[in-house]
Amino acid sequence: MAGHGYDEGHTIAGWTGVAIVAVGGSAMGVGVCVGSALALVGGGVVVGLSALVTWGLHLAGWGKPPGVRPRSEWGMRVRDPWARDGHPGCVGCRLAGRGRPAVTALSAAGPTVAGDGTGMEVRGVAVAVGGGAGADLGRGPS
């Protein structure tokens, strides 16, 4: 496992978020045990704040996106140098107006003319999924 290249969860943002959630969850647990609505609501507010704190730390470069990184970037005290531009496919970065959406095979803009492998062309199709030979791609009456 040492050479796998992943360091999931080893970030200041991740551990800070977990610590704050633990406090909020504990307060909610106490609220359930003693029947205190105030502890339940207070714990829920703390849990909600943990998401905001974690998000803020992530945007400040103290949280890293998932994926393979060189071992030199694994340390908790290593800031993410690409956080300012946003991480591809990161919901938190997209909510902050950073980065760009992850490009997948189905989200790439396709041609306006698509072939189905039989020499027939279909006009006005953005992406033809599953358009093998004999597939009905809206050619009209056959």
N, C-alpha and C positions, 0 to 999 in steps of 0.2 A: 504493500500500500504506500510505501514511502515515495515512489516515483510517479504517482498518479497526477500530480500537477494541480490539484484542487485544494483550496484552503477555506472551504465554506464556513461562515460564521466567525471567522477570526478578525473581527473588526470592532472598533470602538463603538460604532453605531449599533451593531448587533448586540453586543454585551450590555450596553447602556439600556437599550430597549427591553431586553430580557429582565434586567434588574428592576426597572420601573414597573413592568407588567407583573413581576412577582410581588411587589409591594401592593399594587392595586388589586391583584387577585387574592392576596392574603386578607386585605381589608374587606373584600366582598365575601370571602369565606367566613370571616368573623361576623359580618352582618347577617349571613344566613344562620349561623349557629345561635346568635343572641337575638335574632329577630329585629335587627335594626335597619330600617329603611335608609337612614342617614349613612351608615357604613356601606350599604349596597350601592347607593348613588355615588358616594365619595370614591369608592373603589372603582366604579365604572368610569368616573371622570379621570382618575389616575391612569387607567388602562388606555383611555382615549388620548390622553396627553402623551403617553409613551409612544404612540404611533407618530404624533407630530414631532416629538423630540428625535426619534429615530430617523424620520424623513429629513429633518433639518440637518442632522449630522451626516446623513448620506449625501445630501446636496453639497455640504461643505467639504466633502472629500474623505470623510472618516468611515464611509461604507463603500464596499466594492461590489461590482456586479458578479454574478455567478460565472464560473467558467475557469478555464486553465490559465494560470499566470506563472511567470517565472518565480522561482523560490525567493528571489530578492524582494518581491512584492508581497510576501506572505505575512510579514509582521504586523501586529496590531497598530504599531506606531507609524506605519507607512501610509501616508495619505495617497489617495487615488488621484494621479495627475490629470485624468481625463474626465473628472466629475463635472467640471465647469461646462464642458461641451455636451454632457448627457451621455448616457449609455444606451446603445441600440436595444430596443425591446424592453426597456425599463419603464414600468408604469409610473413609478415615483418621479423619474426625470421628465416623462411626458406630461404629468400633471403640473410640473413646475415650468413647463414650456421649453424644456431643454431636449436636446437629442433628436432622434428621428425614429420612426417606428421600425421594428425589425422587418426585413424584407423576407417574405416567404414565397414559395412557388405560386401560391394562389393570389397573393396580393400584388404581384408585378403586373404592370400594365401590359396588356397583350396587343396584338395587331388588330386592326379593324377588319382584316380579311384572314380567316383561319381555314386551313385545309384539314380534311378528315382522313387523309391517307389514300383516298380513292381517286384523287385528281379533281374532285369537286371542291369548290370554294364556298364558304359561307360569309356573306358580307354583314358587317355590323355586329360581330361577335367580339366581345372584349377578351374573354378567356374561355377556351374550349376545354372543359375537364372531362376526361373519359371519352374523348372523341376519336375512338378507333374506327377501323373500317366497319361500315354497316351501322354506325351510331347515328341516331336521329338528332341532328344539330339544328333543326328548324329550317330545313331546306324547302319546306313546303311539300306539296303532294309529290310523291315519287312516281 
